[in-house]
Amino acid sequence: MSIELVLKYLTSPNFLRGAEMTLLLTVASLIFGVLIGLVLALIQESQTRIGTVVTLAYLWLFRGTPVLFQIIFIYNVLPSFGIRLSAFVCAVLALSLNEGAYMAEILRSGLQAVKKGQRTAGLALGMTRTEMMRYVVIPQAARIVLPPIGNQMIGMLKLSALVSVIAVEELLLVANQTASADFRYFEALTTAGIYYLAMTTAFMGLQILLETVLDPKKRQRMRRLTLTERMLGTSKALAVR
């Protein structure tokens, strides 16, 4: 193993562009996935027959087929219907549709975790249903769904490597192309792994920060913890809730 070559790859423009593309794919797919999941969760909350059937069909389709299949299907099949999209757009579309199916269940469980009595109290105070959702339900549901959304965010980062099959120049494809040129697979893939670990660590830190901001009790506990204890969750203060 050549440490100098790994350091060279770490500062290489190709790897930096690959990491940027991976991050862009992750963030874009996660945002659209949350929006799709929120719409599906609200449709399920409405409890209409048509909405329930459509939502269940969506969940059945996108949770029942592999992500790789969905990526290849969208990229190769849509052009046959006259819909021509770039590889990047196809990748974001496939990842977003898949993520929306899982986000729908996460958000639905968060909304249902808020007790009906609090909704009734909000309506009794003269709030409209929209105001009640905005000021009563969603703030409480956000604290509940944030940990699983954080896990989905990290999972999305790793799933983004699958779009290399449709020639999106994300981090893994760049590493493979670089290694194919000089057969230094160990150094190239090690560099990609370092980038993945760095981005995953950043996402974990962001999740901890958001959880702390949304939970006043946890904010007080976090003030007494070191950064290592926050990342690893090894403190007794985190174990006792």
C-alpha positions in Angstrom: 0.0 0.0 0.0 1.3 3.5 -0.9 0.3 6.2 1.6 1.5 8.8 -0.8 -0.8 7.6 -3.5 -3.8 7.6 -1.1 -3.0 11.2 -0.1 -2.7 12.1 -3.8 -6.1 10.5 -4.5 -7.6 12.3 -1.5 -6.8 15.7 -3.0 -7.5 14.6 -6.6 -10.1 16.7 -8.5 -11.7 13.5 -9.8 -12.3 12.2 -6.3 -13.5 15.5 -5.0 -16.0 15.7 -7.9 -17.1 12.2 -7.1 -17.6 13.0 -3.5 -19.5 16.1 -4.4 -21.7 14.1 -6.8 -22.4 11.5 -4.1 -23.3 14.2 -1.6 -25.6 15.9 -4.1 -27.3 12.6 -4.9 -27.8 11.8 -1.2 -29.2 15.2 -0.3 -31.5 15.6 -3.3 -32.9 12.1 -3.1 -33.4 12.4 0.7 -35.3 15.8 0.3 -37.6 14.5 -2.5 -38.0 11.2 -0.6 -39.2 13.0 2.5 -41.6 15.1 0.5 -43.0 12.0 -1.2 -43.2 10.2 2.2 -45.0 13.2 3.8 -47.6 13.3 1.0 -48.2 9.5 1.4 -48.4 9.7 5.2 -50.9 12.5 5.0 -53.0 10.6 2.5 -52.9 7.6 4.9 -54.0 9.9 7.7 -57.0 11.1 5.7 -58.3 7.4 5.7 -60.0 7.7 2.3 -60.5 4.4 0.5 -58.9 5.5 -2.8 -56.0 7.1 -1.0 -55.4 4.0 1.1 -55.4 1.8 -1.9 -53.0 4.0 -3.9 -50.6 4.3 -0.9 -50.5 0.6 -0.3 -49.9 -0.1 -4.0 -47.0 2.4 -3.9 -45.5 0.9 -0.8 -45.9 -2.7 -2.2 -44.2 -1.8 -5.4 -41.2 0.2 -4.2 -40.6 -1.8 -1.0 -41.0 -5.1 -2.8 -38.4 -4.6 -5.6 -34.7 -4.0 -5.3 -33.3 -0.5 -5.6 -30.9 -1.6 -8.3 -33.8 -2.9 -10.3 -35.6 0.4 -10.0 -32.6 2.4 -11.1 -32.0 0.2 -14.2 -35.7 0.1 -15.0 -36.2 3.9 -14.9 -32.9 4.5 -16.9 -33.6 2.0 -19.6 -37.4 1.8 -19.9 -38.5 5.5 -19.8 -36.8 6.3 -23.1 -39.0 3.7 -24.8 -42.0 5.9 -23.9 -40.3 9.0 -25.2 -39.1 10.2 -21.8 -35.4 11.0 -22.0 -33.7 12.1 -18.8 -30.1 12.4 -17.9 -28.4 9.7 -15.9 -28.3 12.0 -12.8 -32.0 12.8 -13.0 -32.8 9.1 -13.4 -30.7 8.3 -10.4 -32.4 10.9 -8.2 -35.8 9.9 -9.4 -35.2 6.2 -8.6 -33.7 6.8 -5.2 -36.4 9.4 -4.3 -39.2 7.1 -5.2 -37.7 4.2 -3.3 -36.9 6.4 -0.3 -40.4 7.8 -0.3 -41.9 4.4 0.4 -39.8 4.0 3.6 -40.3 7.7 4.6 -44.0 7.3 4.4 -44.0 4.6 7.1 -41.6 6.6 9.3 -43.6 9.8 9.1 -46.9 8.0 9.5 -45.7 6.3 12.7 -44.5 9.7 13.9 -47.8 11.4 13.2 -49.8 8.6 14.9 -47.5 8.7 18.0 -49.0 12.1 18.8 -52.0 11.4 21.0 -55.4 12.2 19.6 -56.3 14.2 22.8 -53.7 16.8 21.8 -55.3 17.2 18.4 -58.7 17.5 19.9 -57.4 20.2 22.3 -55.9 22.1 19.4 -59.2 22.1 17.6 -61.0 23.1 20.8 -58.8 26.1 21.0 -60.1 27.3 17.7 -57.2 26.1 15.5 -57.9 25.0 12.0 -56.7 21.5 11.0 -53.8 23.0 9.2 -52.8 25.1 12.2 -53.2 22.1 14.5 -50.9 20.0 12.3 -48.4 22.8 12.1 -48.2 23.9 15.7 -49.2 20.8 17.7 -48.6 17.6 15.7 -45.6 18.2 13.5 -43.3 19.7 16.2 -43.8 16.6 18.4 -43.7 14.2 15.5 -40.4 15.7 14.3 -38.6 14.6 17.5 -39.9 11.1 17.1 -39.0 10.6 13.4 -35.6 12.3 13.4 -33.5 9.3 14.6 -35.0 6.9 11.9 -34.7 9.7 9.3 -31.0 10.1 10.3 -30.5 6.4 9.7 -32.2 6.6 6.3 -29.9 9.5 5.4 -26.8 7.4 6.2 -28.3 4.5 4.3 -29.0 6.7 1.3 -25.4 7.8 1.2 -24.4 4.2 0.8 -27.2 3.4 -1.6 -26.0 6.1 -3.9 -23.1 3.9 -5.0 -25.6 1.8 -6.9 -26.1 4.5 -9.5 -22.6 3.8 -10.9 -24.3 1.1 -13.0 -25.9 3.9 -15.1 -22.6 5.8 -15.4 -23.3 8.5 -12.9 -19.8 9.7 -11.9 -20.2 9.3 -8.2 -17.5 8.3 -5.8 -17.4 4.6 -6.3 -17.4 4.9 -10.1 -14.5 7.4 -9.9 -12.6 5.0 -7.7 -13.1 2.1 -10.1 -12.1 4.1 -13.1 -9.0 5.4 -11.4 -8.0 1.9 -10.3 -8.7 0.5 -13.8 -6.1 2.9 -15.2 -3.2 1.8 -13.0 -4.5 -1.3 -11.3 -4.0 0.2 -7.8 -7.4 -0.9 -6.5 -6.4 -1.0 -2.9 -5.4 2.7 -2.8 -8.3 3.9 -4.9 -10.9 2.0 -2.9 -9.3 3.0 0.4 -9.6 6.6 -0.7 -13.3 6.1 -1.5 -13.8 4.4 1.8 -12.2 7.4 3.6 -14.6 9.8 1.8 -17.6 7.6 2.7 -16.6 7.5 6.4 -16.0 11.2 6.5 -19.5 12.0 5.0 -21.1 9.4 7.3 -19.5 10.9 10.3 -20.7 14.4 9.3 -24.2 13.1 8.9 -24.1 11.4 12.3 -22.9 14.7 13.8 -25.7 16.6 12.1 -28.3 14.1 13.4 -27.0 14.5 17.0 -27.1 18.3 16.6 -30.7 18.3 15.4 -31.8 15.8 18.1 -30.2 18.1 20.7 -31.9 21.2 19.3 -35.3 19.6 19.2 -35.1 17.9 22.7 -34.4 20.4 25.6 -33.7 17.5 28.1 -31.2 16.0 25.7 -29.6 19.4 25.2 -28.8 19.6 28.9 -27.3 16.1 29.0 -25.2 16.8 25.9 -23.5 19.8 27.6 -21.8 17.3 29.9 -20.6 14.9 27.2 -17.4 14.9 25.1 -17.6 14.8 21.4 -16.5 11.1 21.4 -19.3 10.2 23.8 -21.9 12.0 21.7 -20.9 10.1 18.5 -20.6 6.7 20.1 -23.4 7.1 22.7 -21.3 5.5 25.4 -22.2 7.8 28.3 -24.5 6.6 31.0 -26.5 9.8 30.5 -27.5 8.6 27.1 -28.4 5.1 28.3 -30.9 6.4 30.8 -33.8 8.1 29.2 
